[in-house]
Amino acid sequence: MPGSSPVTPDFGDQPRLAGSLSELAKGMHLSGILRTAQQVRELKAKGTPVLDFSLGDFSPKYFPIPAKLLSGIVKALESGATNYPPPPGLLSLRQAVSDYVERCSGVRYPIESVLITCGGRPVIYGAYLTVVARGDTVVYSVPSWQNDSYAWLSGAKAIEVEAKSENGFQPTLSEIAPHLKNARLLCLCSPGNPTGTAMEPQAFKEILEAVVDENRRREKLGGERPLFLLYDQIYSSIRVNDNKHRYALALVPASAPYVMTMDGASKAFSATGLRVGWLLAPPAIIAKAGELLSHVGAWAPHAEQAGMTELLKDEAAIAEYRTSMDNAVHKRLGALYQGFAAMREEGLPVDALCPDGAIYVSLQLKLRGKKIGGEVIADNEAIRSLVLKETGIAIVPFQAFGLTQETGWFRLSIGAVSMEEIAEVFPRLRSLLAKISS
Ligand SMILES: Cc1ncc(COP(=O)(O)O)c(C=O)c1O
């Protein structure tokens, strides 16, 4: 009531309430990336300058969305695109995605095999829930992005395969093969988060063929449900160095009944906040995933869908945007990687992986067991907080992506930094390393 004092809710004992929630909710954990982000926010709020390499996002200052996308959204809003879109997505956008995919890959997906969602996350969630039954086995490699959470949400038994740095932390067929016989879902991501490395086309082809073979075996036996593959290619449009990326169906057409491909505008067009993603999959999966996600309300906003349609239809606008965005990504990744490679050449205890794409550089700081100020550096988390405290550089340990080995690997994201900030990294790290003893 106007004039009277507002009601301040007394929510009671919050830790007790938290302990009484569903097992599903209690089993979720705060992503290690968000934990770092929280600390960065706290430091910034105190006025401490931070070189923020922690978030897999873009600063609109350095990575604006395509002008065509912006004008398309504004036009759509002004012309009244403020109501519900059809749950599977605007027909015009599904058609535009299908055309775009054909131009990129030579694969023509029919409209009924394209589902539009509110960014990439609902695609992953919907794909998991559509094919994975409680107790089914899901196989994925670590480090990888949030498969642990989606496996938990779907009640799956997760098999995590630790990928090797010498393979760019991408899994190989020989590492995955022993687990396929009992699996319902295999998840791959290329170019990868956190690594920025891509699967070699031949290695990917071998895995796809193994998925097809496993399904042929099941069909012969009769009765057993298929093995599916969820292929996360959200970073595939960004082109740096050799373009190793291949669409699954371009490599192995026979994999079509089993492959669910996720992609979207978030990373391709620096449009993380606009929320447009798509799933390419067999029509039976699209129909059920669409129905399932309609209950979550996970469709992309109507105006964003209309704007994306305009953009995807305009080949010249896309080509122009690719040139400028890819250039900006390439320059940043290159400068970061070259700087670390130079430190490695000097014999400093660092290593780095040359990125194939995405927006990440993998950095290894071989500091575990060494000392600073008489204190032993125990693990990756200790290295992370030391680097943040001493140099103001925010990085994310691979433990946030499920890696258990304490081998000193970190992800650096270039989406929110300038070239000047990248140049700042090397003197700061060098001065930290000078303070560290064996
Ligand atoms: C590998 C990977 N897949 C999927 C996503 C989800 O993308 P979106 O922002 O479109 O939900 C991300 C986001 O960071 C990602 O890194």
Ligand as a Chemical Component Dictionary entry (heavy atoms), coordinates in Angstrom:
data_LIG
# 
_chem_comp.id                   LIG 
_chem_comp.type                 NON-POLYMER 
_chem_comp.pdbx_formal_charge   0 
_chem_comp.three_letter_code    LIG 
# 
loop_
_chem_comp_atom.comp_id 
_chem_comp_atom.atom_id 
_chem_comp_atom.alt_atom_id 
_chem_comp_atom.type_symbol 
_chem_comp_atom.charge 
_chem_comp_atom.model_Cartn_x 
_chem_comp_atom.model_Cartn_y 
_chem_comp_atom.model_Cartn_z 
_chem_comp_atom.pdbx_ordinal 
LIG C1 C1 C 0 31.217 -25.689 -25.923 1  
LIG C2 C2 C 0 29.982 -24.901 -25.684 2  
LIG N1 N1 N 0 28.809 -25.420 -26.060 3  
LIG C3 C3 C 0 27.665 -24.755 -25.865 4  
LIG C4 C4 C 0 27.654 -23.508 -25.272 5  
LIG C5 C5 C 0 26.331 -22.839 -25.042 6  
LIG O1 O1 O 0 26.141 -21.779 -25.878 7  
LIG P1 P1 P 0 24.920 -20.760 -25.679 8  
LIG O2 O2 O 0 25.499 -19.528 -25.084 9  
LIG O3 O3 O 0 24.402 -20.545 -27.054 10 
LIG O4 O4 O 0 23.930 -21.391 -24.771 11 
LIG C6 C6 C 0 28.850 -22.947 -24.852 12 
LIG C7 C7 C 0 28.850 -21.635 -24.185 13 
LIG O5 O5 O 0 29.832 -21.138 -23.706 14 
LIG C8 C8 C 0 30.044 -23.658 -25.076 15 
LIG O6 O6 O 0 31.219 -23.154 -24.714 16 
# 
loop_
_chem_comp_bond.comp_id 
_chem_comp_bond.atom_id_1 
_chem_comp_bond.atom_id_2 
_chem_comp_bond.value_order 
_chem_comp_bond.pdbx_ordinal 
LIG C1 C2 SING 1  
LIG C2 N1 SING 2  
LIG C2 C8 DOUB 3  
LIG N1 C3 DOUB 4  
LIG C3 C4 SING 5  
LIG C4 C5 SING 6  
LIG C4 C6 DOUB 7  
LIG C5 O1 SING 8  
LIG O1 P1 SING 9  
LIG P1 O2 DOUB 10 
LIG P1 O3 SING 11 
LIG P1 O4 SING 12 
LIG C6 C7 SING 13 
LIG C6 C8 SING 14 
LIG C7 O5 DOUB 15 
LIG C8 O6 SING 16 
# 
